[in-house]
Amino acid sequence: MNPIDQTFARLKREGKPAFIPYVTVGDPDISTSLDILKELQTAGASVIELGVPFSDPLADGPVIQRAALRALKNDVSISDVISLAKLARQEQIHTPLVLFTYFNPLLQLGIENAFSMMEDSGINGIIVPDLPVEEGGEIRHICTQKNIHYIPLVAPTSEGRIESIVNHASGFVYCVSSLGVTGERQNFHNDIEGFLAAVKKATALPLVVGFGVSNAKQFKKLSSHCDGVVVGSAIVHTIEKSLPLLQHSNTYTDGLLRIRGFVDDLIPV
């Protein structure tokens, strides 16, 4: 069984929502990203999304765009992100890992090669936000062969379109809380409950909600309507604000503790 399935089954038994943090790998560097993953696991992350830095991230807002640029300045590639996953496994990070990548980096690496590397590195799922469901057949086929879950993004749309997307999903379905790009928000889609009800009607898979969650109140409210919550920009922004601490050895631990403190305040005990 894929570890993502095991995690959601356990959380369902415990009556707890999944906490799914997102990090842009390589911001500020690979070594620090590894230490951040360790902190996220210790803080109770259910699944961790590993963001591949990309120069034209259409779904991402300014916070993640800036993080991607910092990582790209360090020449961090999709290969480096996948290699980090392997290193994380060697460092006793057992939390399920999901690769979040745009299609172009996959294409540049070679799809077959990328998935072989992902399988070898212990990556459990993949999200490709700019790949329409109609064009994802090859990737979904390889995912099935490699026991890697194909996790689609679903935005508020018609019930027919929702059904066509989730029919090809595995692991869980990532429901976009509001239209537009990623980023911290005060408000979500006007009828988020109705949207989630429509997705639940179309699939038995766990539903997670993301795009804009930045505080404990939002986390609690959204998690009452779904199986888990993704927190991306708010964590990446906290990393960004911690860079002055992370860049000096005598304050490095303080920087990690600042990130950990934000996460501890965010998720329910």
C-alpha positions in Angstrom: 0.0 0.0 0.0 1.2 3.5 -0.8 2.2 5.4 2.4 -0.1 8.2 1.5 -3.1 5.8 1.7 -1.8 4.4 5.1 -1.5 8.0 6.4 -5.0 9.0 5.5 -6.4 5.7 6.8 -4.7 6.3 10.1 -5.9 9.9 10.3 -9.4 8.9 9.6 -9.3 6.4 12.5 -7.9 9.1 14.8 -10.4 11.7 13.6 -7.7 14.2 12.7 -7.2 16.3 9.6 -4.0 15.9 7.5 -1.5 18.8 7.7 0.3 19.0 4.4 3.1 21.7 4.3 4.7 22.8 1.0 8.3 23.9 0.7 10.3 25.2 -2.3 13.3 23.0 -2.3 16.6 24.8 -2.5 15.4 28.0 -0.7 17.8 29.0 0.6 19.8 25.9 -0.2 19.5 22.1 -0.3 21.0 21.5 3.2 18.7 23.9 4.9 15.7 22.4 3.0 16.6 19.0 4.5 16.7 20.5 8.0 13.3 22.2 7.4 11.8 18.8 6.3 13.1 17.3 9.6 11.4 20.1 11.5 8.1 19.6 9.6 8.1 15.9 10.3 8.8 16.5 14.0 5.9 19.1 14.1 3.5 16.4 12.8 3.3 16.9 9.0 1.1 14.2 7.5 2.5 14.6 4.0 5.1 17.0 2.7 5.0 18.6 -0.8 8.4 19.2 -2.3 8.2 22.2 -4.7 10.4 22.1 -7.8 11.6 25.7 -8.5 10.5 26.9 -11.9 11.0 30.2 -13.8 7.4 30.5 -14.9 5.2 29.2 -12.1 1.7 30.1 -13.5 -0.2 28.8 -10.4 2.0 30.5 -7.8 1.9 33.9 -6.3 4.8 36.3 -5.5 6.0 34.5 -2.3 6.6 31.2 -4.0 7.9 33.0 -7.1 10.5 34.7 -5.0 11.5 31.4 -3.4 11.8 29.7 -6.8 14.1 32.5 -8.0 16.3 32.1 -4.9 16.6 28.4 -5.5 17.2 28.8 -9.3 20.0 31.2 -8.5 21.6 28.2 -6.7 21.0 26.1 -9.9 18.6 23.8 -8.1 16.9 21.5 -10.6 14.2 18.8 -10.5 17.0 16.3 -10.2 18.2 18.0 -7.1 14.7 17.9 -5.6 14.3 14.2 -6.3 17.8 13.6 -4.8 16.9 15.5 -1.7 14.0 13.1 -1.2 16.4 10.2 -1.3 18.6 11.9 1.2 15.6 12.6 3.4 14.8 8.9 3.5 18.4 8.1 4.5 18.0 10.7 7.3 15.0 8.9 8.7 12.3 11.2 7.2 9.5 8.7 6.8 6.6 11.2 6.1 5.0 10.6 2.7 6.6 12.9 0.1 4.8 14.5 -2.9 6.6 16.1 -5.8 5.0 19.4 -6.9 6.4 20.3 -10.3 5.3 22.0 -13.5 5.4 19.9 -16.6 8.4 21.5 -18.3 11.0 20.3 -15.7 9.7 16.8 -16.1 9.9 17.0 -19.8 13.5 18.3 -19.7 14.6 15.5 -17.4 12.7 12.9 -19.4 9.5 11.5 -18.0 10.6 7.9 -17.8 13.9 8.9 -16.2 12.2 11.3 -13.8 9.8 8.6 -12.6 12.6 6.0 -12.2 14.5 8.5 -10.0 11.3 9.3 -8.0 10.7 5.6 -7.4 14.3 5.1 -6.3 14.1 8.2 -4.0 10.9 7.2 -2.1 8.6 9.8 -3.6 5.0 8.7 -3.1 3.0 11.2 -5.2 3.1 13.9 -7.8 1.2 17.1 -8.6 1.6 18.7 -12.0 -0.5 21.9 -11.8 -0.2 22.9 -15.4 -1.0 19.5 -17.0 -4.6 19.2 -18.1 -6.3 16.0 -17.3 -6.8 15.2 -21.0 -3.0 15.3 -21.5 -2.0 13.3 -18.4 -2.5 9.8 -19.7 1.2 8.9 -20.0 2.0 10.2 -16.6 -0.9 8.4 -14.9 0.1 5.2 -16.6 3.7 5.4 -15.3 2.4 6.5 -11.8 0.4 3.2 -11.7 3.4 1.2 -12.7 5.6 2.9 -10.0 3.0 3.0 -7.2 3.2 6.8 -7.2 -0.1 8.6 -6.7 -1.2 11.1 -9.4 -2.9 13.9 -7.5 -4.8 16.5 -9.5 -5.8 20.1 -8.7 -9.5 20.7 -8.8 -10.8 24.3 -8.8 -14.4 25.5 -8.5 -16.0 24.5 -11.8 -18.9 22.5 -13.2 -19.9 19.1 -11.6 -19.2 17.4 -14.9 -15.7 18.9 -15.1 -15.0 18.0 -11.5 -16.0 14.4 -12.2 -13.8 14.1 -15.2 -10.8 15.3 -13.2 -11.2 13.2 -10.1 -11.9 10.0 -12.0 -8.2 9.9 -12.9 -7.0 10.8 -9.4 -5.3 8.5 -6.8 -4.1 9.2 -3.3 -6.1 12.3 -2.6 -7.6 15.2 -4.5 -6.2 18.7 -4.1 -9.1 21.2 -4.0 -8.2 24.8 -4.7 -9.8 27.0 -2.1 -10.1 30.1 -4.4 -9.5 31.0 -8.0 -6.2 32.7 -8.8 -2.6 32.0 -7.8 -1.2 30.7 -4.5 -0.7 33.1 -1.6 -2.0 34.0 1.9 -5.6 35.1 1.9 -8.2 36.5 4.3 -11.2 35.0 2.3 -11.8 32.0 0.2 -14.3 31.0 -2.5 -17.8 32.2 -1.5 -19.2 28.7 -1.5 -16.2 26.6 -0.5 -18.5 24.2 1.4 -20.7 23.6 -1.7 -17.6 23.1 -3.9 -16.2 20.5 -1.5 -19.6 18.8 -1.3 -19.6 18.5 -5.1 -16.1 17.0 -5.1 -17.1 14.5 -2.4 -20.0 13.5 -4.5 -17.7 12.6 -7.3 -15.0 10.7 -5.5 -14.4 8.5 -2.4 -10.7 9.7 -2.2 -9.6 12.0 0.6 -10.0 15.7 -0.1 -7.4 18.3 0.9 -7.8 22.1 0.5 -5.0 24.5 -0.3 -4.2 27.9 -1.8 -4.2 30.7 0.8 -4.3 29.0 4.3 -2.1 31.1 6.6 -3.4 30.8 10.2 -4.9 28.4 12.7 -8.4 29.8 12.4 -8.5 29.1 8.6 -6.9 25.7 9.1 -9.6 24.7 11.7 -12.5 26.1 9.6 -11.4 24.4 6.4 -10.5 21.1 8.0 -14.0 20.7 9.3 -15.1 20.3 5.6 -12.3 18.1 4.3 -9.7 15.5 5.1 -6.7 17.8 5.2 -5.2 21.2 4.6 -2.2 22.3 2.5 -0.2 25.2 3.8 2.3 26.6 1.3 2.9 30.3 0.8 2.6 31.0 4.6 5.4 28.5 5.3 7.5 29.7 2.4 7.0 33.3 3.6 8.1 32.3 7.1 11.2 30.8 5.6 11.8 34.0 3.7 11.5 36.1 6.8 13.9 33.7 8.6 16.6 34.0 5.9 18.8 36.5 7.9 18.9 33.9 10.7 19.4 30.9 8.5 22.3 32.4 6.7 24.6 32.6 9.8 25.8 29.6 11.7 25.3 31.3 15.1 21.6 32.0 14.4 20.8 29.1 12.2 19.0 27.1 14.8 17.0 30.1 15.7 15.9 30.3 12.1 14.7 26.7 12.2 12.9 27.3 15.5 11.1 30.3 14.0 9.8 28.1 11.2 8.9 25.3 13.6 7.1 27.8 15.9 4.9 29.1 13.1 3.9 25.5 12.2 3.2 24.6 15.9 0.9 27.6 16.1 -0.9 26.7 12.9 -2.0 23.2 13.4 -4.4 21.8 16.0 -2.9 19.7 18.8 
